[in-house]
Amino acid sequence: MEDDMSREQRENLHKWGKARRLIDEDKIEIKFKSEDRYQFRIEGDSTEYTVGVDIDTGESFCPCQFKGENCSHQLAAHLFLAGIGVENDRYRQEK
């Protein structure tokens, strides 16, 4: 099956797996929250990152080396929010 996947698909799958692992290993915690924003402290492989999520727009930010892309830290923040019931319509799949 892996041979049928493109490099981008494999990298994306790796990011999602790493994001899930960050949550499962309790390496993510809410640092700050308001009505429209959440800020997380996420323990990376060698550094701690502060990841921000704007609830109104669904946009997120992480200062890691993958700036501008959805990194595993950002994905973990979105998965964490969905897991505690904080969702934005943008997160939901259209029917």
PDB file of N, CA, C and O in Angstrom:
ATOM      1  N   MET A   1       0.824  -1.194   0.000  1.00  0.00           N
ATOM      2  CA  MET A   1       0.000   0.000   0.000  1.00  0.00           C
ATOM      3  C   MET A   1       0.868   1.257   0.000  1.00  0.00           C
ATOM      4  O   MET A   1       0.549   2.239  -0.671  1.00  0.00           O
ATOM      5  N   GLU A   2       1.961   1.223   0.752  1.00  0.00           N
ATOM      6  CA  GLU A   2       2.815   2.394   0.856  1.00  0.00           C
ATOM      7  C   GLU A   2       3.386   2.799  -0.499  1.00  0.00           C
ATOM      8  O   GLU A   2       3.612   3.983  -0.747  1.00  0.00           O
ATOM      9  N   ASP A   3       3.622   1.820  -1.383  1.00  0.00           N
ATOM     10  CA  ASP A   3       4.156   2.114  -2.705  1.00  0.00           C
ATOM     11  C   ASP A   3       3.184   2.934  -3.540  1.00  0.00           C
ATOM     12  O   ASP A   3       3.602   3.682  -4.425  1.00  0.00           O
ATOM     13  N   ASP A   4       1.897   2.801  -3.267  1.00  0.00           N
ATOM     14  CA  ASP A   4       0.874   3.528  -4.012  1.00  0.00           C
ATOM     15  C   ASP A   4       0.720   4.970  -3.538  1.00  0.00           C
ATOM     16  O   ASP A   4       0.052   5.770  -4.192  1.00  0.00           O
ATOM     17  N   MET A   5       1.329   5.302  -2.415  1.00  0.00           N
ATOM     18  CA  MET A   5       1.188   6.642  -1.845  1.00  0.00           C
ATOM     19  C   MET A   5       2.286   7.567  -2.350  1.00  0.00           C
ATOM     20  O   MET A   5       3.435   7.155  -2.511  1.00  0.00           O
ATOM     21  N   SER A   6       1.923   8.808  -2.597  1.00  0.00           N
ATOM     22  CA  SER A   6       2.921   9.798  -2.994  1.00  0.00           C
ATOM     23  C   SER A   6       3.719  10.220  -1.762  1.00  0.00           C
ATOM     24  O   SER A   6       3.326   9.946  -0.628  1.00  0.00           O
ATOM     25  N   ARG A   7       4.817  10.874  -1.996  1.00  0.00           N
ATOM     26  CA  ARG A   7       5.640  11.362  -0.888  1.00  0.00           C
ATOM     27  C   ARG A   7       4.832  12.309  -0.004  1.00  0.00           C
ATOM     28  O   ARG A   7       4.908  12.241   1.222  1.00  0.00           O
ATOM     29  N   GLU A   8       4.060  13.191  -0.633  1.00  0.00           N
ATOM     30  CA  GLU A   8       3.240  14.142   0.120  1.00  0.00           C
ATOM     31  C   GLU A   8       2.223  13.411   1.001  1.00  0.00           C
ATOM     32  O   GLU A   8       1.998  13.805   2.146  1.00  0.00           O
ATOM     33  N   GLN A   9       1.619  12.368   0.480  1.00  0.00           N
ATOM     34  CA  GLN A   9       0.653  11.590   1.259  1.00  0.00           C
ATOM     35  C   GLN A   9       1.324  10.904   2.443  1.00  0.00           C
ATOM     36  O   GLN A   9       0.761  10.868   3.537  1.00  0.00           O
ATOM     37  N   ARG A  10       2.517  10.363   2.236  1.00  0.00           N
ATOM     38  CA  ARG A  10       3.249   9.714   3.333  1.00  0.00           C
ATOM     39  C   ARG A  10       3.634  10.727   4.397  1.00  0.00           C
ATOM     40  O   ARG A  10       3.516  10.448   5.591  1.00  0.00           O
ATOM     41  N   GLU A  11       4.099  11.914   3.974  1.00  0.00           N
ATOM     42  CA  GLU A  11       4.465  12.957   4.934  1.00  0.00           C
ATOM     43  C   GLU A  11       3.246  13.421   5.720  1.00  0.00           C
ATOM     44  O   GLU A  11       3.329  13.641   6.928  1.00  0.00           O
ATOM     45  N   ASN A  12       2.118  13.569   5.038  1.00  0.00           N
ATOM     46  CA  ASN A  12       0.889  13.987   5.696  1.00  0.00           C
ATOM     47  C   ASN A  12       0.439  12.945   6.723  1.00  0.00           C
ATOM     48  O   ASN A  12       0.040  13.293   7.834  1.00  0.00           O
ATOM     49  N   LEU A  13       0.505  11.682   6.349  1.00  0.00           N
ATOM     50  CA  LEU A  13       0.144  10.599   7.258  1.00  0.00           C
ATOM     51  C   LEU A  13       1.062  10.599   8.478  1.00  0.00           C
ATOM     52  O   LEU A  13       0.606  10.383   9.601  1.00  0.00           O
ATOM     53  N   HIS A  14       2.345  10.840   8.260  1.00  0.00           N
ATOM     54  CA  HIS A  14       3.308  10.913   9.356  1.00  0.00           C
ATOM     55  C   HIS A  14       2.959  12.058  10.310  1.00  0.00           C
ATOM     56  O   HIS A  14       3.010  11.888  11.528  1.00  0.00           O
ATOM     57  N   LYS A  15       2.601  13.232   9.757  1.00  0.00           N
ATOM     58  CA  LYS A  15       2.228  14.384  10.591  1.00  0.00           C
ATOM     59  C   LYS A  15       1.011  14.076  11.454  1.00  0.00           C
ATOM     60  O   LYS A  15       0.987  14.402  12.641  1.00  0.00           O
ATOM     61  N   TRP A  16       0.001  13.448  10.859  1.00  0.00           N
ATOM     62  CA  TRP A  16      -1.216  13.109  11.612  1.00  0.00           C
ATOM     63  C   TRP A  16      -0.907  12.102  12.711  1.00  0.00           C
ATOM     64  O   TRP A  16      -1.427  12.215  13.821  1.00  0.00           O
ATOM     65  N   GLY A  17      -0.069  11.124  12.412  1.00  0.00           N
ATOM     66  CA  GLY A  17       0.317  10.140  13.424  1.00  0.00           C
ATOM     67  C   GLY A  17       1.077  10.777  14.565  1.00  0.00           C
ATOM     68  O   GLY A  17       0.852  10.450  15.730  1.00  0.00           O
ATOM     69  N   LYS A  18       1.975  11.688  14.233  1.00  0.00           N
ATOM     70  CA  LYS A  18       2.749  12.376  15.261  1.00  0.00           C
ATOM     71  C   LYS A  18       1.842  13.270  16.102  1.00  0.00           C
ATOM     72  O   LYS A  18       2.009  13.354  17.318  1.00  0.00           O
ATOM     73  N   ALA A  19       0.889  13.933  15.465  1.00  0.00           N
ATOM     74  CA  ALA A  19      -0.062  14.784  16.189  1.00  0.00           C
ATOM     75  C   ALA A  19      -0.860  13.947  17.184  1.00  0.00           C
ATOM     76  O   ALA A  19      -1.039  14.347  18.334  1.00  0.00           O
ATOM     77  N   ARG A  20      -1.333  12.799  16.744  1.00  0.00           N
ATOM     78  CA  ARG A  20      -2.108  11.911  17.626  1.00  0.00           C
ATOM     79  C   ARG A  20      -1.253  11.443  18.792  1.00  0.00           C
ATOM     80  O   ARG A  20      -1.732  11.357  19.923  1.00  0.00           O
ATOM     81  N   ARG A  21       0.021  11.138  18.518  1.00  0.00           N
ATOM     82  CA  ARG A  21       0.939  10.688  19.560  1.00  0.00           C
ATOM     83  C   ARG A  21       1.196  11.791  20.588  1.00  0.00           C
ATOM     84  O   ARG A  21       1.303  11.506  21.782  1.00  0.00           O
ATOM     85  N   LEU A  22       1.298  13.053  20.137  1.00  0.00           N
ATOM     86  CA  LEU A  22       1.489  14.168  21.070  1.00  0.00           C
ATOM     87  C   LEU A  22       0.337  14.234  22.071  1.00  0.00           C
ATOM     88  O   LEU A  22       0.546  14.504  23.254  1.00  0.00           O
ATOM     89  N   ILE A  23      -0.870  13.988  21.590  1.00  0.00           N
ATOM     90  CA  ILE A  23      -2.042  13.996  22.471  1.00  0.00           C
ATOM     91  C   ILE A  23      -2.027  12.770  23.380  1.00  0.00           C
ATOM     92  O   ILE A  23      -2.213  12.893  24.591  1.00  0.00           O
ATOM     93  N   ASP A  24      -1.809  11.600  22.808  1.00  0.00           N
ATOM     94  CA  ASP A  24      -1.826  10.354  23.585  1.00  0.00           C
ATOM     95  C   ASP A  24      -0.767  10.334  24.678  1.00  0.00           C
ATOM     96  O   ASP A  24      -0.973   9.735  25.733  1.00  0.00           O
ATOM     97  N   GLU A  25       0.365  10.985  24.431  1.00  0.00           N
ATOM     98  CA  GLU A  25       1.458  11.011  25.408  1.00  0.00           C
ATOM     99  C   GLU A  25       1.399  12.244  26.308  1.00  0.00           C
ATOM    100  O   GLU A  25       2.367  12.553  27.004  1.00  0.00           O
ATOM    101  N   ASP A  26       0.264  12.949  26.296  1.00  0.00           N
ATOM    102  CA  ASP A  26       0.051  14.140  27.144  1.00  0.00           C
ATOM    103  C   ASP A  26       1.148  15.189  26.984  1.00  0.00           C
ATOM    104  O   ASP A  26       1.617  15.759  27.969  1.00  0.00           O
ATOM    105  N   LYS A  27       1.552  15.438  25.749  1.00  0.00           N
ATOM    106  CA  LYS A  27       2.574  16.444  25.480  1.00  0.00           C
ATOM    107  C   LYS A  27       1.959  17.754  25.009  1.00  0.00           C
ATOM    108  O   LYS A  27       2.642  18.596  24.425  1.00  0.00           O
ATOM    109  N   ILE A  28       0.659  17.922  25.267  1.00  0.00           N
ATOM    110  CA  ILE A  28      -0.047  19.131  24.879  1.00  0.00           C
ATOM    111  C   ILE A  28      -0.913  19.575  26.048  1.00  0.00           C
ATOM    112  O   ILE A  28      -1.576  18.761  26.690  1.00  0.00           O
ATOM    113  N   GLU A  29      -0.899  20.868  26.313  1.00  0.00           N
ATOM    114  CA  GLU A  29      -1.783  21.398  27.355  1.00  0.00           C
ATOM    115  C   GLU A  29      -2.211  22.812  26.987  1.00  0.00           C
ATOM    116  O   GLU A  29      -1.492  23.542  26.305  1.00  0.00           O
ATOM    117  N   ILE A  30      -3.390  23.175  27.453  1.00  0.00           N
ATOM    118  CA  ILE A  30      -3.895  24.523  27.202  1.00  0.00           C
ATOM    119  C   ILE A  30      -3.126  25.486  28.096  1.00  0.00           C
ATOM    120  O   ILE A  30      -3.058  25.309  29.313  1.00  0.00           O
ATOM    121  N   LYS A  31      -2.554  26.497  27.478  1.00  0.00           N
ATOM    122  CA  LYS A  31      -1.797  27.517  28.199  1.00  0.00           C
ATOM    123  C   LYS A  31      -2.678  28.741  28.459  1.00  0.00           C
ATOM    124  O   LYS A  31      -2.559  29.386  29.501  1.00  0.00           O
ATOM    125  N   PHE A  32      -3.565  29.057  27.506  1.00  0.00           N
ATOM    126  CA  PHE A  32      -4.436  30.226  27.592  1.00  0.00           C
ATOM    127  C   PHE A  32      -5.656  29.989  26.719  1.00  0.00           C
ATOM    128  O   PHE A  32      -5.561  29.379  25.654  1.00  0.00           O
ATOM    129  N   LYS A  33      -6.804  30.477  27.178  1.00  0.00           N
ATOM    130  CA  LYS A  33      -7.983  30.409  26.312  1.00  0.00           C
ATOM    131  C   LYS A  33      -8.856  31.629  26.542  1.00  0.00           C
ATOM    132  O   LYS A  33      -8.917  32.175  27.644  1.00  0.00           O
ATOM    133  N   SER A  34      -9.525  32.042  25.485  1.00  0.00           N
ATOM    134  CA  SER A  34     -10.496  33.126  25.544  1.00  0.00           C
ATOM    135  C   SER A  34     -11.682  32.688  24.690  1.00  0.00           C
ATOM    136  O   SER A  34     -11.747  31.536  24.262  1.00  0.00           O
ATOM    137  N   GLU A  35     -12.613  33.593  24.444  1.00  0.00           N
ATOM    138  CA  GLU A  35     -13.789  33.226  23.648  1.00  0.00           C
ATOM    139  C   GLU A  35     -13.429  32.786  22.233  1.00  0.00           C
ATOM    140  O   GLU A  35     -14.083  31.913  21.664  1.00  0.00           O
ATOM    141  N   ASP A  36     -12.388  33.394  21.668  1.00  0.00           N
ATOM    142  CA  ASP A  36     -12.081  33.104  20.267  1.00  0.00           C
ATOM    143  C   ASP A  36     -10.682  32.561  20.006  1.00  0.00           C
ATOM    144  O   ASP A  36     -10.326  32.319  18.852  1.00  0.00           O
ATOM    145  N   ARG A  37      -9.887  32.364  21.042  1.00  0.00           N
ATOM    146  CA  ARG A  37      -8.515  31.883  20.837  1.00  0.00           C
ATOM    147  C   ARG A  37      -8.106  30.882  21.909  1.00  0.00           C
ATOM    148  O   ARG A  37      -8.516  30.963  23.067  1.00  0.00           O
ATOM    149  N   TYR A  38      -7.287  29.946  21.476  1.00  0.00           N
ATOM    150  CA  TYR A  38      -6.646  29.013  22.401  1.00  0.00           C
ATOM    151  C   TYR A  38      -5.154  29.068  22.137  1.00  0.00           C
ATOM    152  O   TYR A  38      -4.708  29.220  21.000  1.00  0.00           O
ATOM    153  N   GLN A  39      -4.391  28.940  23.215  1.00  0.00           N
ATOM    154  CA  GLN A  39      -2.944  28.867  23.085  1.00  0.00           C
ATOM    155  C   GLN A  39      -2.504  27.604  23.818  1.00  0.00           C
ATOM    156  O   GLN A  39      -2.920  27.355  24.949  1.00  0.00           O
ATOM    157  N   PHE A  40      -1.665  26.816  23.169  1.00  0.00           N
ATOM    158  CA  PHE A  40      -1.220  25.547  23.721  1.00  0.00           C
ATOM    159  C   PHE A  40       0.279  25.551  23.939  1.00  0.00           C
ATOM    160  O   PHE A  40       1.026  26.211  23.217  1.00  0.00           O
ATOM    161  N   ARG A  41       0.708  24.807  24.945  1.00  0.00           N
ATOM    162  CA  ARG A  41       2.118  24.490  25.124  1.00  0.00           C
ATOM    163  C   ARG A  41       2.249  23.054  24.645  1.00  0.00           C
ATOM    164  O   ARG A  41       1.588  22.148  25.154  1.00  0.00           O
ATOM    165  N   ILE A  42       3.110  22.865  23.661  1.00  0.00           N
ATOM    166  CA  ILE A  42       3.300  21.530  23.095  1.00  0.00           C
ATOM    167  C   ILE A  42       4.769  21.157  23.206  1.00  0.00           C
ATOM    168  O   ILE A  42       5.653  21.907  22.791  1.00  0.00           O
ATOM    169  N   GLU A  43       5.005  19.993  23.769  1.00  0.00           N
ATOM    170  CA  GLU A  43       6.357  19.491  23.949  1.00  0.00           C
ATOM    171  C   GLU A  43       6.779  18.752  22.684  1.00  0.00           C
ATOM    172  O   GLU A  43       6.309  17.649  22.407  1.00  0.00           O
ATOM    173  N   GLY A  44       7.674  19.379  21.924  1.00  0.00           N
ATOM    174  CA  GLY A  44       8.181  18.755  20.708  1.00  0.00           C
ATOM    175  C   GLY A  44       9.303  17.791  21.030  1.00  0.00           C
ATOM    176  O   GLY A  44       9.555  17.494  22.197  1.00  0.00           O
ATOM    177  N   ASP A  45       9.978  17.301  20.003  1.00  0.00           N
ATOM    178  CA  ASP A  45      11.069  16.350  20.208  1.00  0.00           C
ATOM    179  C   ASP A  45      12.189  16.929  21.056  1.00  0.00           C
ATOM    180  O   ASP A  45      12.726  16.245  21.926  1.00  0.00           O
ATOM    181  N   SER A  46      12.546  18.189  20.809  1.00  0.00           N
ATOM    182  CA  SER A  46      13.648  18.794  21.559  1.00  0.00           C
ATOM    183  C   SER A  46      13.322  20.189  22.079  1.00  0.00           C
ATOM    184  O   SER A  46      14.136  20.785  22.784  1.00  0.00           O
ATOM    185  N   THR A  47      12.163  20.714  21.750  1.00  0.00           N
ATOM    186  CA  THR A  47      11.794  22.080  22.109  1.00  0.00           C
ATOM    187  C   THR A  47      10.319  22.138  22.456  1.00  0.00           C
ATOM    188  O   THR A  47       9.521  21.341  21.963  1.00  0.00           O
ATOM    189  N   GLU A  48       9.961  23.101  23.320  1.00  0.00           N
ATOM    190  CA  GLU A  48       8.547  23.360  23.586  1.00  0.00           C
ATOM    191  C   GLU A  48       8.080  24.456  22.647  1.00  0.00           C
ATOM    192  O   GLU A  48       8.803  25.421  22.399  1.00  0.00           O
ATOM    193  N   TYR A  49       6.874  24.306  22.126  1.00  0.00           N
ATOM    194  CA  TYR A  49       6.305  25.289  21.213  1.00  0.00           C
ATOM    195  C   TYR A  49       5.010  25.837  21.782  1.00  0.00           C
ATOM    196  O   TYR A  49       4.266  25.134  22.465  1.00  0.00           O
ATOM    197  N   THR A  50       4.753  27.106  21.491  1.00  0.00           N
ATOM    198  CA  THR A  50       3.476  27.711  21.813  1.00  0.00           C
ATOM    199  C   THR A  50       2.702  27.813  20.513  1.00  0.00           C
ATOM    200  O   THR A  50       3.103  28.518  19.586  1.00  0.00           O
ATOM    201  N   VAL A  51       1.592  27.102  20.458  1.00  0.00           N
ATOM    202  CA  VAL A  51       0.767  27.042  19.255  1.00  0.00           C
ATOM    203  C   VAL A  51      -0.535  27.778  19.525  1.00  0.00           C
ATOM    204  O   VAL A  51      -1.204  27.531  20.528  1.00  0.00           O
ATOM    205  N   GLY A  52      -0.887  28.681  18.623  1.00  0.00           N
ATOM    206  CA  GLY A  52      -2.122  29.437  18.763  1.00  0.00           C
ATOM    207  C   GLY A  52      -3.155  29.004  17.744  1.00  0.00           C
ATOM    208  O   GLY A  52      -2.821  28.696  16.600  1.00  0.00           O
ATOM    209  N   VAL A  53      -4.425  28.979  18.167  1.00  0.00           N
ATOM    210  CA  VAL A  53      -5.533  28.634  17.272  1.00  0.00           C
ATOM    211  C   VAL A  53      -6.616  29.689  17.420  1.00  0.00           C
ATOM    212  O   VAL A  53      -7.069  29.972  18.529  1.00  0.00           O
ATOM    213  N   ASP A  54      -7.027  30.268  16.305  1.00  0.00           N
ATOM    214  CA  ASP A  54      -8.133  31.221  16.277  1.00  0.00           C
ATOM    215  C   ASP A  54      -9.403  30.418  16.010  1.00  0.00           C
ATOM    216  O   ASP A  54      -9.562  29.840  14.934  1.00  0.00           O
ATOM    217  N   ILE A  55     -10.296  30.382  16.979  1.00  0.00           N
ATOM    218  CA  ILE A  55     -11.508  29.572  16.868  1.00  0.00           C
ATOM    219  C   ILE A  55     -12.432  30.090  15.773  1.00  0.00           C
ATOM    220  O   ILE A  55     -13.077  29.299  15.085  1.00  0.00           O
ATOM    221  N   ASP A  56     -12.503  31.404  15.604  1.00  0.00           N
ATOM    222  CA  ASP A  56     -13.407  31.980  14.604  1.00  0.00           C
ATOM    223  C   ASP A  56     -13.018  31.623  13.172  1.00  0.00           C
ATOM    224  O   ASP A  56     -13.884  31.350  12.342  1.00  0.00           O
ATOM    225  N   THR A  57     -11.725  31.626  12.884  1.00  0.00           N
ATOM    226  CA  THR A  57     -11.273  31.377  11.511  1.00  0.00           C
ATOM    227  C   THR A  57     -10.742  29.964  11.294  1.00  0.00           C
ATOM    228  O   THR A  57     -10.677  29.493  10.158  1.00  0.00           O
ATOM    229  N   GLY A  58     -10.364  29.287  12.372  1.00  0.00           N
ATOM    230  CA  GLY A  58      -9.761  27.965  12.244  1.00  0.00           C
ATOM    231  C   GLY A  58      -8.284  28.027  11.915  1.00  0.00           C
ATOM    232  O   GLY A  58      -7.647  26.990  11.728  1.00  0.00           O
ATOM    233  N   GLU A  59      -7.725  29.235  11.841  1.00  0.00           N
ATOM    234  CA  GLU A  59      -6.302  29.386  11.524  1.00  0.00           C
ATOM    235  C   GLU A  59      -5.459  29.086  12.757  1.00  0.00           C
ATOM    236  O   GLU A  59      -5.890  29.294  13.891  1.00  0.00           O
ATOM    237  N   SER A  60      -4.254  28.595  12.510  1.00  0.00           N
ATOM    238  CA  SER A  60      -3.347  28.293  13.608  1.00  0.00           C
ATOM    239  C   SER A  60      -1.940  28.755  13.254  1.00  0.00           C
ATOM    240  O   SER A  60      -1.613  28.993  12.092  1.00  0.00           O
ATOM    241  N   PHE A  61      -1.116  28.874  14.299  1.00  0.00           N
ATOM    242  CA  PHE A  61       0.261  29.314  14.113  1.00  0.00           C
ATOM    243  C   PHE A  61       1.169  28.511  15.029  1.00  0.00           C
ATOM    244  O   PHE A  61       0.833  28.251  16.184  1.00  0.00           O
ATOM    245  N   CYS A  62       2.315  28.125  14.506  1.00  0.00           N
ATOM    246  CA  CYS A  62       3.351  27.464  15.291  1.00  0.00           C
ATOM    247  C   CYS A  62       4.704  28.021  14.841  1.00  0.00           C
ATOM    248  O   CYS A  62       4.947  28.153  13.641  1.00  0.00           O
ATOM    249  N   PRO A  63       5.582  28.348  15.785  1.00  0.00           N
ATOM    250  CA  PRO A  63       6.887  28.912  15.417  1.00  0.00           C
ATOM    251  C   PRO A  63       7.944  27.876  15.025  1.00  0.00           C
ATOM    252  O   PRO A  63       9.120  28.222  14.907  1.00  0.00           O
ATOM    253  N   CYS A  64       7.560  26.631  14.823  1.00  0.00           N
ATOM    254  CA  CYS A  64       8.557  25.610  14.490  1.00  0.00           C
ATOM    255  C   CYS A  64       9.109  25.824  13.076  1.00  0.00           C
ATOM    256  O   CYS A  64       8.706  26.753  12.376  1.00  0.00           O
ATOM    257  N   GLN A  65      10.012  24.974  12.679  1.00  0.00           N
ATOM    258  CA  GLN A  65      10.699  25.120  11.389  1.00  0.00           C
ATOM    259  C   GLN A  65       9.792  24.967  10.181  1.00  0.00           C
ATOM    260  O   GLN A  65      10.194  25.317   9.072  1.00  0.00           O
ATOM    261  N   PHE A  66       8.585  24.457  10.361  1.00  0.00           N
ATOM    262  CA  PHE A  66       7.668  24.264   9.240  1.00  0.00           C
ATOM    263  C   PHE A  66       6.685  25.420   9.119  1.00  0.00           C
ATOM    264  O   PHE A  66       5.515  25.209   8.800  1.00  0.00           O
ATOM    265  N   LYS A  67       7.146  26.626   9.368  1.00  0.00           N
ATOM    266  CA  LYS A  67       6.290  27.820   9.336  1.00  0.00           C
ATOM    267  C   LYS A  67       5.493  27.886   8.039  1.00  0.00           C
ATOM    268  O   LYS A  67       6.013  27.631   6.953  1.00  0.00           O
ATOM    269  N   GLY A  68       4.225  28.233   8.179  1.00  0.00           N
ATOM    270  CA  GLY A  68       3.379  28.375   7.008  1.00  0.00           C
ATOM    271  C   GLY A  68       2.700  27.090   6.567  1.00  0.00           C
ATOM    272  O   GLY A  68       1.801  27.123   5.727  1.00  0.00           O
ATOM    273  N   GLU A  69       3.111  25.968   7.116  1.00  0.00           N
ATOM    274  CA  GLU A  69       2.500  24.685   6.783  1.00  0.00           C
ATOM    275  C   GLU A  69       1.824  24.140   8.032  1.00  0.00           C
ATOM    276  O   GLU A  69       2.187  24.501   9.152  1.00  0.00           O
ATOM    277  N   ASN A  70       0.858  23.284   7.839  1.00  0.00           N
ATOM    278  CA  ASN A  70       0.273  22.623   9.003  1.00  0.00           C
ATOM    279  C   ASN A  70       1.247  21.567   9.492  1.00  0.00           C
ATOM    280  O   ASN A  70       1.412  20.520   8.866  1.00  0.00           O
ATOM    281  N   CYS A  71       1.885  21.848  10.610  1.00  0.00           N
ATOM    282  CA  CYS A  71       2.826  20.905  11.200  1.00  0.00           C
ATOM    283  C   CYS A  71       2.072  20.002  12.175  1.00  0.00           C
ATOM    284  O   CYS A  71       0.889  20.219  12.439  1.00  0.00           O
ATOM    285  N   SER A  72       2.749  19.001  12.701  1.00  0.00           N
ATOM    286  CA  SER A  72       2.106  18.082  13.640  1.00  0.00           C
ATOM    287  C   SER A  72       1.655  18.808  14.902  1.00  0.00           C
ATOM    288  O   SER A  72       0.683  18.397  15.535  1.00  0.00           O
ATOM    289  N   HIS A  73       2.352  19.889  15.277  1.00  0.00           N
ATOM    290  CA  HIS A  73       1.965  20.653  16.470  1.00  0.00           C
ATOM    291  C   HIS A  73       0.615  21.336  16.257  1.00  0.00           C
ATOM    292  O   HIS A  73      -0.242  21.321  17.142  1.00  0.00           O
ATOM    293  N   GLN A  74       0.431  21.935  15.080  1.00  0.00           N
ATOM    294  CA  GLN A  74      -0.844  22.586  14.763  1.00  0.00           C
ATOM    295  C   GLN A  74      -1.959  21.551  14.647  1.00  0.00           C
ATOM    296  O   GLN A  74      -3.066  21.766  15.143  1.00  0.00           O
ATOM    297  N   LEU A  75      -1.670  20.438  13.998  1.00  0.00           N
ATOM    298  CA  LEU A  75      -2.673  19.385  13.863  1.00  0.00           C
ATOM    299  C   LEU A  75      -3.085  18.854  15.231  1.00  0.00           C
ATOM    300  O   LEU A  75      -4.263  18.586  15.467  1.00  0.00           O
ATOM    301  N   ALA A  76      -2.109  18.699  16.140  1.00  0.00           N
ATOM    302  CA  ALA A  76      -2.419  18.230  17.495  1.00  0.00           C
ATOM    303  C   ALA A  76      -3.347  19.210  18.204  1.00  0.00           C
ATOM    304  O   ALA A  76      -4.273  18.793  18.900  1.00  0.00           O
ATOM    305  N   ALA A  77      -3.107  20.510  18.033  1.00  0.00           N
ATOM    306  CA  ALA A  77      -3.965  21.518  18.664  1.00  0.00           C
ATOM    307  C   ALA A  77      -5.395  21.415  18.140  1.00  0.00           C
ATOM    308  O   ALA A  77      -6.345  21.472  18.921  1.00  0.00           O
ATOM    309  N   HIS A  78      -5.558  21.264  16.829  1.00  0.00           N
ATOM    310  CA  HIS A  78      -6.899  21.141  16.245  1.00  0.00           C
ATOM    311  C   HIS A  78      -7.584  19.845  16.697  1.00  0.00           C
ATOM    312  O   HIS A  78      -8.774  19.850  17.014  1.00  0.00           O
ATOM    313  N   LEU A  79      -6.841  18.747  16.727  1.00  0.00           N
ATOM    314  CA  LEU A  79      -7.412  17.480  17.191  1.00  0.00           C
ATOM    315  C   LEU A  79      -7.811  17.569  18.655  1.00  0.00           C
ATOM    316  O   LEU A  79      -8.856  17.053  19.051  1.00  0.00           O
ATOM    317  N   PHE A  80      -6.981  18.223  19.457  1.00  0.00           N
ATOM    318  CA  PHE A  80      -7.274  18.391  20.882  1.00  0.00           C
ATOM    319  C   PHE A  80      -8.565  19.176  21.061  1.00  0.00           C
ATOM    320  O   PHE A  80      -9.424  18.791  21.853  1.00  0.00           O
ATOM    321  N   LEU A  81      -8.703  20.277  20.326  1.00  0.00           N
ATOM    322  CA  LEU A  81      -9.919  21.091  20.423  1.00  0.00           C
ATOM    323  C   LEU A  81     -11.153  20.297  20.005  1.00  0.00           C
ATOM    324  O   LEU A  81     -12.190  20.374  20.665  1.00  0.00           O
ATOM    325  N   ALA A  82     -11.054  19.549  18.938  1.00  0.00           N
ATOM    326  CA  ALA A  82     -12.188  18.734  18.498  1.00  0.00           C
ATOM    327  C   ALA A  82     -12.530  17.684  19.553  1.00  0.00           C
ATOM    328  O   ALA A  82     -13.697  17.350  19.753  1.00  0.00           O
ATOM    329  N   GLY A  83     -11.506  17.170  20.220  1.00  0.00           N
ATOM    330  CA  GLY A  83     -11.711  16.153  21.253  1.00  0.00           C
ATOM    331  C   GLY A  83     -12.414  16.670  22.491  1.00  0.00           C
ATOM    332  O   GLY A  83     -13.087  15.906  23.183  1.00  0.00           O
ATOM    333  N   ILE A  84     -12.269  17.973  22.787  1.00  0.00           N
ATOM    334  CA  ILE A  84     -12.945  18.545  23.957  1.00  0.00           C
ATOM    335  C   ILE A  84     -14.213  19.284  23.554  1.00  0.00           C
ATOM    336  O   ILE A  84     -14.826  19.967  24.374  1.00  0.00           O
ATOM    337  N   GLY A  85     -14.604  19.146  22.296  1.00  0.00           N
ATOM    338  CA  GLY A  85     -15.874  19.705  21.853  1.00  0.00           C
ATOM    339  C   GLY A  85     -15.827  21.139  21.389  1.00  0.00           C
ATOM    340  O   GLY A  85     -16.878  21.754  21.207  1.00  0.00           O
ATOM    341  N   VAL A  86     -14.639  21.699  21.187  1.00  0.00           N
ATOM    342  CA  VAL A  86     -14.523  23.057  20.661  1.00  0.00           C
ATOM    343  C   VAL A  86     -14.312  22.931  19.165  1.00  0.00           C
ATOM    344  O   VAL A  86     -13.237  22.549  18.702  1.00  0.00           O
ATOM    345  N   GLU A  87     -15.340  23.251  18.428  1.00  0.00           N
ATOM    346  CA  GLU A  87     -15.235  23.124  16.980  1.00  0.00           C
ATOM    347  C   GLU A  87     -15.754  24.371  16.306  1.00  0.00           C
ATOM    348  O   GLU A  87     -16.598  25.088  16.844  1.00  0.00           O
ATOM    349  N   ASN A  88     -15.253  24.608  15.163  1.00  0.00           N
ATOM    350  CA  ASN A  88     -15.691  25.698  14.313  1.00  0.00           C
ATOM    351  C   ASN A  88     -16.347  25.036  13.107  1.00  0.00           C
ATOM    352  O   ASN A  88     -15.951  23.938  12.716  1.00  0.00           O
ATOM    353  N   ASP A  89     -17.334  25.682  12.519  1.00  0.00           N
ATOM    354  CA  ASP A  89     -17.990  25.103  11.342  1.00  0.00           C
ATOM    355  C   ASP A  89     -16.979  24.739  10.259  1.00  0.00           C
ATOM    356  O   ASP A  89     -17.189  23.800   9.492  1.00  0.00           O
ATOM    357  N   ARG A  90     -15.896  25.480  10.205  1.00  0.00           N
ATOM    358  CA  ARG A  90     -14.867  25.227   9.197  1.00  0.00           C
ATOM    359  C   ARG A  90     -14.229  23.845   9.384  1.00  0.00           C
ATOM    360  O   ARG A  90     -13.756  23.248   8.417  1.00  0.00           O
ATOM    361  N   TYR A  91     -14.215  23.338  10.616  1.00  0.00           N
ATOM    362  CA  TYR A  91     -13.613  22.034  10.894  1.00  0.00           C
ATOM    363  C   TYR A  91     -14.488  20.885  10.426  1.00  0.00           C
ATOM    364  O   TYR A  91     -13.986  19.793  10.160  1.00  0.00           O
ATOM    365  N   ARG A  92     -15.778  21.114  10.323  1.00  0.00           N
ATOM    366  CA  ARG A  92     -16.722  20.041  10.016  1.00  0.00           C
ATOM    367  C   ARG A  92     -16.775  19.769   8.519  1.00  0.00           C
ATOM    368  O   ARG A  92     -16.671  20.688   7.706  1.00  0.00           O
ATOM    369  N   GLN A  93     -16.935  18.519   8.170  1.00  0.00           N
ATOM    370  CA  GLN A  93     -17.064  18.156   6.761  1.00  0.00           C
ATOM    371  C   GLN A  93     -18.450  18.542   6.275  1.00  0.00           C
ATOM    372  O   GLN A  93     -19.436  18.424   7.003  1.00  0.00           O
ATOM    373  N   GLU A  94     -18.508  18.999   5.048  1.00  0.00           N
ATOM    374  CA  GLU A  94     -19.804  19.327   4.463  1.00  0.00           C
ATOM    375  C   GLU A  94     -20.517  18.045   4.080  1.00  0.00           C
ATOM    376  O   GLU A  94     -19.892  17.070   3.665  1.00  0.00           O
ATOM    377  N   LYS A  95     -21.831  18.059   4.223  1.00  0.00           N
ATOM    378  CA  LYS A  95     -22.627  16.859   3.927  1.00  0.00           C
ATOM    379  C   LYS A  95     -23.066  16.845   2.497  1.00  0.00           C
ATOM    380  O   LYS A  95     -23.744  15.911   2.069  1.00  0.00           O
TER     381      LYS A  95
END
